[in-house]
């Protein structure tokens, strides 16, 4: 039985091996197509030293704040390198050298759950048959259901009327008004080819990719305290439209950042304008 420390060492070793395979495949594809690192670096707005480390498989030497997986995907895409299998291995249980003990228990639990659900469904179905057989007419049930629906509709109508009264000071929007401003949306507009990653408040990735000039992606602040965290491989390659204003620049062309919260950055830009 391997200890947790031994498993972690084994996983890291396997991970590094997969990264080296990815780097070798990308390097071979790039060289066979006679493309230079300098040109790819300029095209993707990724530092050439990072591209070299990806090709050599030295991922552990790249700063943790940099979105390595995104850069690898972009590098592979521009060199027409197929690395889907390797990325799938990195994200799967392939990295563990032995299956967890709880897998068998989970399978058994799932089987028992299915049997229980089948039994429960059959029992409920039997109860329904007995109920309808012992009911002289199904109209009574229908009437009760209709009454519940009427009460439910009246309840929601009263709540809607009350909510309308509470918000009657808010002006009604015309069809031609800017819905992005009133719905609290913001939009990222790309001025150059740019790699970007957008995270929500919980630091969960909600959108990422390599976008071209003229592309637009839209997001909504769900609440007043909502915010988004943005990482980019080209801080000068995009601007943000929010509440009828454009905000830029967030850095210079080709600059890679460690990420920033959108509302905080917008306030900083506003203060610089004053």
Buried (B, 14 or more C-beta within 10 A) or exposed (E): EEEEEEBEEBBEEBBBEBBBBBBBBBBEBBEEEEBEBEEBBEEBBBBBEBBBBBBBBBBEEBEEEBBBBBBBBBBBEBBEBEBEEBBEBBEEEBBEEEEEEEEEEEEEEEEEEEEEEEEEEEEEEEEEEEEEEEEEEEEEEEEEEEEEEEEEEEEEEEEEEEEEEEEEEEEEEEEEEEEBBEEBBBBBBBBBBBBBBBBBBEEEBEBBBBBEEEBEBEBEBEEEEBEBBBBBBBBBBBBBBBEEEEBBBBBEEBBBBEBBBBBEBBEEBEEEEE
